[in-house]
Amino acid sequence: MILTVTPNPALDKVYWVDRLNTEIETPMTRATRSLGWAGGKGINISTFLAHMGLETVAMGFIAGHTGRVIENRVREAGITTSFVWTEGETRTNIAIIEKGREERPIAISELGPHVPEMALRQFLQSYTRLVRRARWVVLGGSLPPGIPSNFYRELLKIAHQHKIKTVVNAAGDALAEALKEQPYLVKPDTRERREICGEPVESDEQIIPVSRRLVSAMGVGAVVVSHRVTSDILITPQEIWDFEAHGVQLVNLVGSEDALLAGMVYQLEKGHSLLDAVEFGMAAGTASAESVEQVCCDPELVRKAREKIRRVRLA
């Protein structure tokens, strides 16, 4: 079983527009298409894994009517849920994709409901029970109000007590704390700020030394960092590889990073090498970016997208 934790789930709404109208006093922009999904990093990863036939359990905090919608949609996808309910309302996140600027969607993310200490204790009890059955634990996304910055670190500590491999996709203090527990795989979230633990990662020349320190000084097993819209760099203690998708027709980038990680975990669980896992993950991410769906779960589309992936050893 693969256990995913999304502390701050969301109902993700995506709007496609021909052009954002901002030139008049009271502008109105009409969407040509809109779609909505139960979202959040761990939920998106579980969605892909469930469609690929793997058992997965999704955990997190949800609240209100939106929380009920998310829980129902996640279960409809064949995912077992173990959400903890809190007061308030689960957040709604919005992305606007303008024609011709698909590589730069406008994202608006809510903070999410406050999580009280009682709900946190309930979550830790459920997590401690479920983690014993897991082969992988994937932790991803922002922390809602009320959750301490060392939350992921504590979850990693519990998982590592049971010799379970762990994956973290986070940013800021949550990532900095998690790194202290030496997760197997880290995908820093650099969407809001192009930095890792306060250090800028705007270029390959910055990404590689910063990521090398994570694997050498901090003991992380491997780091994957996005450095262009269709490119990622893999850094391990032994080698560095650049993966790039060629000829991509962007439609919807929302969720493509989660599809990448989901594809990696899927391949690693099936016994494939880390290099092959990143290549497959890139294909899953590319297939998602070329689809209106938040996470493309069509094996044939992923297979075709894999033909676009090239990998080059950098060191």
TAGINOR-V343380 format. One record per backbone hydrogen bond with DSSP energy under -0.5 kcal/mol. NH is the residue of the N-H (numbers start at 1). CO is the residue of the C=O. Records with the same first field share a line. If there is no record, write none. Layout:
NH: CO / CO
//
This chain:
2: 55
3: 1 / 136
4: 2 / 57
5: 138
6: 59
7: 5
9: 6 / 61
10: 39
11: 91
12: 10 / 37
13: 11 / 93
14: 35
15: 95
16: 33
17: 97
21: 19
22: 20
27: 24
32: 16
33: 16
35: 14
37: 12
39: 10 / 37
42: 140
44: 40
45: 41
46: 42
47: 43
48: 44
49: 45
50: 46
51: 47
52: 48
53: 50
54: 49
57: 2
58: 80
59: 4
60: 82
61: 6
62: 84
67: 63
68: 64
69: 65
70: 66
71: 67
72: 68
73: 69
74: 70
75: 71
76: 72
77: 73 / 74
78: 75
79: 74
80: 56
82: 58
84: 60
86: 62
90: 63
91: 9
93: 11
94: 108
95: 13
96: 106
97: 15
98: 96
99: 17
101: 98
104: 101
106: 96
107: 105
108: 94
115: 145
116: 114
120: 116
121: 117
122: 118
123: 119
124: 120
125: 121
126: 122
127: 123
128: 124
129: 125
130: 126
131: 127
132: 129
133: 130
134: 131
135: 1
136: 1
137: 165
138: 3
139: 137 / 167
140: 5
141: 169
147: 144
148: 146
151: 148
154: 150
155: 151
156: 152
157: 153
158: 154
159: 155
160: 156
161: 157
162: 158 / 159
163: 160
164: 159
165: 135
167: 137
168: 185
169: 139
174: 171
175: 171
176: 172
177: 173
178: 174
179: 175
180: 176 / 177
181: 178
182: 179
184: 166
185: 166
186: 222
187: 168
189: 170
190: 188
195: 193
196: 199
199: 196
201: 194
206: 203
207: 203
208: 204
210: 206
211: 207
212: 208
213: 209
214: 210
215: 211
216: 212
217: 213
218: 213
220: 214
221: 183
222: 184
223: 235
224: 186
225: 233
227: 231
228: 231
231: 228
232: 243
233: 225
234: 241
235: 223
236: 239
237: 221
241: 234
242: 312
243: 232
244: 310
245: 230
246: 308
250: 248
251: 289
252: 289
256: 253
257: 253
259: 255
260: 256
261: 257
262: 258
263: 259
264: 260
265: 261
266: 262
267: 263
268: 264
269: 265
270: 266
271: 268
272: 267
277: 273
278: 274
279: 275
280: 276
281: 277
282: 278
283: 279
284: 280
285: 281
286: 282
287: 283
288: 284
289: 285
290: 286
291: 288
297: 295
299: 297
302: 298
303: 299
304: 300
305: 301
306: 302
307: 303 / 304
308: 305
309: 306
310: 244
312: 242
314: 240
315: 240
//
